[in-house]
Amino acid sequence: MNDNITIKKNLLDHLGELGTVRINEPMSSYTTFKTGGPADILVIPRHAKLAGEVIRAAAGESIPVTVIGGGSNLLVGDRGVRGLVIVLCEKFSGPGRIGIGDDGLVYADAPVLKERFIDFVLEKGLGGVEFMTGIPGCIGGGIVMNAGTNLGSFIDVLVHVEYVDAAGQFHAMEVNRGMSDYRTFRIEKGTLILGGSFRLPISDDPHLLKQRIADILEDRRGKHPLEFPSAGSVFKNPAGHSSWQLVDGAGLKGKSIGGAMVSEKHTNFVINRGNASSKDIKTLIESIQETVLTRYAVSLETEIRMIGEF
């Protein structure tokens, strides 16, 4: 616990009414890298819309708030995260809401896992979700980073979002393509996504679509080092380049620092071989960036988000 963070009993009691509260909770349990030091206060709201109340409670005590989803695109510092961390992912909190409205749009709470979203869509005879296949994490995180593959991204199907601002106030907003860039959804700083509505096409052949998704998953299992903790693709693809080709061409396949290593299966993955620290991973990422810049005069920008104290 940081000395600058004082927890009042009435605050903890209030947070406990909103969800699960844990003090000095190791973040390694909430990231796919399996690294990260403790959060001063960690709160898992009972459902997404209670997150706004958590933010308002923290703001009333001038406690900084950090929001994470499934931890699949995240590197947390070894010294942890100061203030309060909100976790919005159903693998920690239980199922989020998902359904089809009278307008035909599919709505999902931010904590809904992408895998469950895909299964729901397929059961309803809809399509348009191939691009999500094999991408870990939750719907909220997918929206925030406009997640996707070469088959598409969230902005292709997202039409409406609900969110709370940094003061904990609720908002609803229509979405348009102008609000997105590659792996970015442009929305005001401090925003917490509560959920989104998606316009998805009726599938011409549901059986064929299910098979295609199964094939995509099988292909990803063959190409990605899923047997090791990682955060997926580390770097965005620079214009005109593939990050993995730059890393591979720079001779960095298999390069390691401490317990972190550039995957020999896919060089845009940095893996935790079992004993890596977040510092190992961060140092390796920075080394890759420096080497690629020196060799190719190309700057690699990270996809993964780094938070906390390293």
SULMO-V466954 format. One record per pair of residues at least 4 apart in sequence whose ideal C-beta (glycine too) atoms are under 6 Angstrom apart, sorted by the first residue. I is the first residue (numbers start at 1). J is the second residue. D is the distance in Angstrom with one decimal. If there is no record, write none. Layout:
I,J,D  I,J,D
//
This chain:
1,24,5.8  1,40,5.5  2,40,5.9  2,82,4.9  5,40,4.8  7,12,5.9  11,61,5.7  14,57,5.4  15,21,4.8  15,43,5.5  16,21,5.2  18,45,5.6  18,50,4.7  18,53,5.5  18,54,5.5  19,43,5.5  19,44,5.0  19,45,4.0  19,46,4.8  20,44,4.4  21,43,5.5  22,42,4.6  24,38,4.4  25,38,5.9  25,39,5.2  25,42,4.1  26,38,5.4  27,36,3.3  27,39,5.7  27,76,4.2  28,34,5.3  28,35,5.4  28,36,4.9  30,71,4.6  30,87,6.0  31,36,5.4  31,71,3.8  31,74,5.2  31,76,5.7  32,71,5.7  32,72,4.6  32,229,6.0  32,231,5.7  33,75,6.0  33,229,5.4  33,231,5.4  33,272,5.5  34,229,4.3  34,272,5.8  35,278,4.4  36,76,3.0  36,278,5.8  37,78,4.9  37,79,4.9  37,80,3.2  38,80,4.2  39,81,4.7  39,85,4.1  40,82,5.7  40,83,5.8  41,84,4.4  42,85,4.8  43,54,5.3  43,86,5.4  44,87,4.8  44,92,5.2  44,93,4.8  45,50,4.1  45,51,4.9  45,54,5.9  46,50,5.7  48,109,4.5  48,110,5.1  48,111,5.8  48,194,4.7  49,194,5.9  51,86,5.6  51,192,5.6  52,164,3.9  52,168,4.5  52,170,5.8  54,86,5.7  55,65,5.6  55,168,3.7  56,168,3.5  58,63,4.3  58,65,5.0  58,84,4.8  63,83,5.1  63,84,5.2  64,83,3.5  65,84,5.1  66,81,5.6  66,85,5.0  66,307,5.8  67,86,4.8  67,192,5.0  68,74,6.0  68,87,5.7  69,88,5.6  69,89,4.9  69,137,5.6  69,138,4.2  69,140,5.0  69,141,3.5  70,89,4.3  70,137,3.9  70,138,4.7  72,136,4.0  72,137,3.8  73,231,5.6  73,304,5.4  74,305,5.3  75,278,5.7  75,281,5.9  75,304,5.5  75,306,4.8  76,307,5.7  76,308,4.7  77,278,5.5  77,308,3.5  77,309,4.5  77,310,3.8  78,277,5.3  78,278,4.8  78,279,5.6  79,309,3.7  80,308,5.6  81,85,5.4  81,307,6.0  81,308,4.1  87,92,5.4  88,110,4.9  88,111,4.8  88,140,5.4  89,111,5.1  89,138,4.5  90,95,5.2  90,96,4.9  90,111,4.3  90,112,6.0  90,113,5.8  93,111,5.8  96,109,3.4  96,111,3.9  96,112,4.2  97,109,4.6  98,108,4.6  98,112,5.3  98,120,5.3  99,107,5.8  100,106,5.5  101,105,5.2  101,107,5.9  105,197,4.2  105,199,5.8  106,198,4.7  106,200,5.7  107,197,4.8  108,112,4.3  108,117,5.5  108,139,4.7  108,195,5.9  109,195,4.4  110,139,5.7  110,140,2.8  110,193,5.0  110,194,5.5  110,195,5.3  111,138,5.5  112,116,5.8  112,117,5.4  112,139,4.7  113,138,5.7  114,132,4.9  114,135,5.7  117,139,5.9  118,129,5.1  118,132,5.8  121,126,4.7  121,129,5.1  122,210,5.8  125,203,5.5  125,206,5.3  126,200,4.4  126,203,5.9  127,201,5.3  127,203,3.9  127,209,5.3  128,157,5.4  128,200,4.3  128,201,5.1  130,151,4.9  131,148,4.9  131,149,5.1  131,151,4.0  131,152,3.7  133,213,5.0  133,216,4.4  133,217,6.0  134,217,5.4  134,220,4.1  135,147,5.5  137,141,4.5  140,193,4.4  142,147,4.1  142,154,5.3  143,154,5.6  143,185,5.8  143,193,5.1  143,196,5.3  144,185,5.8  144,193,5.9  145,183,5.3  146,153,5.2  146,154,5.1  146,155,5.3  146,180,4.9  146,183,5.7  146,184,5.7  146,185,4.7  147,154,5.8  148,152,5.5  148,153,2.7  152,156,4.5  154,158,5.1  155,177,5.7  155,180,3.9  157,198,4.6  157,200,5.9  158,175,5.1  158,196,5.4  158,198,5.8  159,175,5.6  159,197,5.6  159,199,5.0  160,174,5.7  160,197,4.0  161,173,5.5  161,175,5.9  161,196,4.7  162,172,5.1  162,194,4.4  162,195,5.1  163,171,5.5  163,191,5.0  163,192,6.0  163,193,5.0  163,194,5.6  164,168,5.4  164,170,5.6  164,192,5.0  165,169,5.1  166,190,3.0  175,179,5.9  179,186,5.0  180,185,5.5  183,236,5.6  183,303,5.7  187,191,4.8  203,209,4.9  220,224,5.3  221,226,6.0  223,266,5.8  224,266,5.3  225,263,4.3  225,265,4.5  225,269,5.4  225,271,5.4  228,271,3.9  229,272,4.1  230,269,5.1  230,271,4.8  231,304,4.7  233,268,4.7  233,303,5.5  234,268,5.8  234,270,5.2  234,304,5.8  235,243,4.0  235,268,5.8  235,300,4.4  235,302,6.0  236,301,4.9  236,303,5.3  237,242,5.6  237,243,5.2  238,298,5.3  241,246,5.7  241,298,6.0  243,268,4.8  244,248,6.0  244,267,4.6  244,268,4.0  245,249,5.8  246,292,5.0  246,296,5.8  247,252,5.0  247,267,4.2  247,288,5.9  248,253,5.6  248,267,4.4  250,291,5.0  250,292,5.3  250,295,5.0  252,262,5.1  252,288,5.8  253,262,5.9  253,264,5.5  253,267,5.2  254,264,5.0  255,262,4.8  256,261,4.0  257,280,5.2  257,283,5.2  257,284,4.3  258,276,5.9  258,280,3.3  259,273,5.0  259,275,3.9  259,276,3.2  259,280,5.5  260,270,5.7  260,276,4.3  260,280,4.1  260,281,4.4  260,284,4.5  261,271,5.5  261,273,5.6  262,267,5.6  263,269,4.0  263,271,5.1  270,281,5.8  270,284,5.8  272,276,4.0  276,280,4.5  276,281,5.7  279,310,5.7  282,310,5.9  289,300,4.9  292,296,5.6  292,298,5.9  292,300,5.4  293,299,5.8
//
